[in-house]
Amino acid sequence: MVAALKPVDFVVIFSEPTPLKVIRAVRPDLLAKGGDWKADRIVGAEFVKSYGGRVAVIPYVAGHSTTRLIERGKRR
């Protein structure tokens, strides 16, 4: 679903404990995390900022989560 969004170039699935290796390879213009993350705890944030990229914390909306979206998609 995320890959279908017009502003999304591509989606990467990774098996490492953190996405740092992928972030370093992709060098995203924007690194976005959900509102349950503190800005100083976002893996790869300093790297992204080092080349002028942006890091955004997307506000958490109660009752909405990617986990819930995935579960709904599996039931269809």
N, C-alpha and C positions, 0 to 999 in steps of 0.2 A: 504494500500500500504506500509506503514511504517513497519507494522508487518511482511510483507513478506521478508524484508531485512535480510540477513543472520546474521549480527552482532546484530540485535535487539532481545532481549529476550522476551519482551512483551510490549504491548501498553496499557496505562490506560486512560480511559475517566473519567473526574471528573466534579462535578457540583459546587464545592466551588469557591469562587472568586480568589483564588490562589492555586497552586499545592503543597503548603508546607506540608499538611497532607499526601499526596501521597508520596512525596519525603522522608519524615521521615519513612514511612512504607516500602518503596521499598529499600531505601539506595542504590541508583544507583552508579556504578563505575564512570559513566560519566553523567554530567548534561549539555546538549547542548541547546543553545538558538540562535535565529536568530540574524544577524548582526544589527538589529534595536534596540537591547537591549544593554545598558551599563552594563559592568561587575558588577559594584557596585549596580545595581538595580535588579539583578536576584534573585528572591525568592528562598530560599533554598541553595544558593551558599555557604554561611558560614557553614551550616550544612554539606554539602557534603565534603567540604574541611577539616572539623574537624576530619574525619575518614580516610583521605587520598584519597578521591575521587577527580576527576578532573572536572573543570567547563570550558566549551569551548563556545566561541561566534563564530558562523559560519558566515563567511562573507556574506553580503547581495549581491545578484545578481539582478541588475535592470531587471524588467520584469518577474521575477520568484517569486512565492509566494505559500505557502500552500493553501491559500484561492483560488487562481486561479486553483490549481490542484484539489481541492475539487469541484469547480464549473464545471470543465471539466468532472470530473468523474460522476457528477449528470446528465449531458447531454447525457451520453452514455447509 
